[in-house]
Amino acid sequence: MITHHFSDKIYAKEMRIPANMAILKHTHNFSHLSVLAQGQVAILKGQEIEIVNAPACIEIKAGLTHGVKAITDCVWFCIHTTDEKDPSKVDDVLIGV
C-alpha cells in the first residue's frame, strides 16, 4: 500500500511492504533520504547489500542503483525534494531511466 505525503517542496512516499516483497531496482537523478520506520529490510545499493533494522534513516546518492526487499513486514518512506504534487506524475519526475 502506498500513501503520498506532500508539503512545500517535500514529497514522502510511504510504503507498507509485506515480508518477502521487493521494490525493484531503480535510480534517481537526485540524492534523497529513505526512512525505515518499522521492520527489517535488505537494501541493495550498487553492488552492496545491507541489512537494516528500524528505526533507520538511509541516504541514497543520486545515480545509485538501489532496491529494497522486506525481510519482515515494514513501513518505508522515500523523501524527496520536488515541486510536483500530483501522485500520478511524481514517479516520472523522480525516477531516472
N, C-alpha and C positions, 0 to 999 in steps of 0.2 A: 504494500500500500504506500502511495506517495502523497505527501501533503506539501503544498508550496507556501512559503512564507516570504512576503515582500516588505521592505522598508526603504528608506531613502538610499538608493544606490547599493542596497544589500539584498541578496537573494539567498534563501536557505531552502534546500530540498531535503525534506525529512522522509526517510525511507525506513519502513518496518520490514526487515528482511528475515524470512524464516530460516531456520537452521538448514545448512547444506545448499542454499541458493547462492548463486554467484551473480555479481554485477559485472558485465562484460568489460574487457579491456578497452580503454579509450584514452584520449589525451585532451588537454585543454590548452588554449593559447595563452592563458594567464595563470599564475600561481594562485592557489586557494587553500583554505583550511577545510578539513573534514573533522567531524566530532563523532566519536563513538560514545553514545550516551548510555547504552546498555548492551551487554553481551560480550562475545568474543568473536573476532574475525581473523582471517588470514588476508593480508594486504600484499598484492603484487605491485612492486614499484620498480619498473625497469626489469632487471633480471633477478631481483631480490624478493624474497617472501618473508614477511614479518608477521608474527602472531601478536595481536594486540587485544588487551582486555580493557573494558570500560571501567572508569571513565578515561577517555584519552582524546587529545587534540593532535591531529596529524597534519603537517604541511605537505601539500602536493605541489611540486615545482612545475612551472609552465613547460609544456612539451614532453613531460614524463608519461610514458605509457603506464597505466595503472588499472587495477581491478580489485574487487573485494569479494571474498567468499565468507559467508556467515558460518561459523562453527556452531554457534548456538543461535537461538532467536535473538535478533539485535535491533537496535534503533541507531541509525546512521544519518548524520546531517552533512551535506556538502554546502559550503558557504562561499559565495562569490560576490564580487562587486559587478554590478550591471545596472543599466537604466531600464532594461527590459522588464516588464511587469505582466506579460501575457504568458501563462503557463504552457500554452501550445507552441510558443516560439522560443522560450528561454533555452532549451537544449540546443537549438540550432545556432544560437548566439554563442554559447559557452563551449560546446564540444568541438574540438578540432577534427580535421579529416586525416 
